[in-house]
Amino acid sequence: MITLRPMLAIAGLTLREIVRRRIVWVLLILAVVSVALVGIGVQRLVSFARADGVAELEIRIGVSQVLIMIAFMFSFVLAMSAAFLAAPAIASDVETGTVLAMLARPIRRADLVVGRWLGLSIAIAIYAMVSGLLAIAVVNLVSGHLPPLPWIAVSFLAWQAIAVLTFALALGTRLPAIAAGAITVVVFGLGWFVGVLGSIAIVFNAEPLATAADALGVLLPTDGLWRGVIYGLEPPLVAMLASGSSARGLQASPFFAVSPPPITFVAWSVVWVVLVVAVGVLLFRRREL
Amino acid sequence: MPDNGAVTSPAIETHGLRKIYGRTVALDGLDLQVEAGEVFGFLGPNGAGKTTAVKLLLGLARPTAGDGRVLGQPIGDRVTRGRVGYLPELFRYQAWLTAHEVLALHAQLAGLPGATRRAEIARVLELAGLTGRADDRTGGFSKGMQQRLGLAASLLGDPALVILDEPTSALDPVGRADVRTIIGEARSRGSTVFLNSHLLGEVERVCDRVAIVNRGRVVAAGALGNLLGDASVRIRATGLPTGDGALAPLERLGTVERADDWLTIRHLDPDRIPDAVATVVGLGGRVHAVESGRRSLEELFLGLVQDAADPIDPADVAGVPAAPTGGER
């Protein structure tokens, strides 16, 4: 009989750890400070532009692009946070020996891996969504700009962070925490770079390069998910302007998306996360403690 | 001993359990039987394979060869682990939890019924002497306190088998005495205790049976009394009569050997040592010294472990004439 109780106990323990060790407060304070700075920056930008007599529509478009830039930086911060939270989640427990007493109980190793994953995913998703919505709300307050699909944007932001977290956690079942965290950050950066390369390849009709980039994008869906964030933030007007052939260069930009990620891709990203968790479980089951 | 296996199976049973890490043979064919309800001492020097054996029994590592059963089930069986308490040698608990919370977590993972958890946690906290520190975070605990916490966790829910890996490594003499009490208490509640240790005095005081392991192999096993041999006494006395039958009154107490001024009386009931001395005096002897002659566990252990430490390999000896390698026999 499979009982979920041990897994949920581990998930609860993980959430409690994040709160107790003040990690959550550090992250939230950082988020609030960043959002405040963004608010001040955007507010000044808008007031300068208005004083110079720039048309309101132009201001809105400018602010929308600034917001995408901010989201991009935040997605990097989120990825880093996810990697450095998840990499030690199992690795450190093994290194310190905490895991010995726990795994001698009648629980499966899968309970530990999946429980850790669940707890961390809940934490990072709440953090991503609260911070993201806060930033959007503050920008709206000071500039009047509201992105078309804020919920879609923050959901993709959170899901991207969960994908990064999953990768780091799986590596951490076998590698030391520092190695797992560092590899995750590098791979995440490469994924983003490959995404940019793929867009450029399309613009220049470099077919083989585009295919290779697509294949890598399937192997590591984080950059594809980032496109979902932009899609949620991009005003339709900008998308329309960019659809003209004269604006093809814009499509190579990592800060631009006219269409949402295909539903098959989103479904694949879910399968990908499940597969990576499963690989983590398999690796951890084989590990000698 | 194992004849009533049909009724009560042994708590632990292993057959040729072997574990190799890379090129290191950590455990080399371990055959072990621990009866239900006994306190079993698993002795050996550091690196003898004691912790490896425990990890195999709990499914934390996989054997390279051989098999075994714990509480009647194959080693590593998940459900069976619910009836086993374990204090790891490397005891570490979540530093950001209080002692009470650590025990609550373990009670939950062990699957203790919710209704009994609170009382059970209070019981083991009391037993381990941690009641006053229950609401303190374990991060502020000394090593000794953490080991007490681990001991408390291992006793949650009255497990059928308690495996303690070096349970007193971080404790002071008071703590060690407490551990002896705790082990006694666990036995009286019906638990089998498997005690891993290299502290012989401790084992000698609490264990019913022991196995001595060296370099991954059991070199001696059995009831402590049998391993140590019968009690004997050595008396140095002068002025005793000589000749056949001169010491007949003493021979009624045990087997007497005489060498110069020393008398060794074997198979002597320890309670009758004063009688032996009185008899010597009655025979006109002047007593200069009396020594209890029973081998200590330490002597037995050192003998077994040192013998094995320098095995004489004919191949080595042949190739290296008169090389000053290893001083001991």
Interface residues (C-beta under 8 A of the other chain):
Chain A: R5 P6 A9 L13 R16 E17 R20 R21 T96 G97 T98 L100 A101 M102 L103 A104 R105 P106 I107 R108 E288 L289
Chain B: Y21 K55 L58 L60 A61 R62 R78 V79 T80 R81 G82 V84 Y86 L87 P88 L90 F91 R92 Y93 Q94 W96 L97 L105 H106 Q108 L109 A110 G111 G150 A153
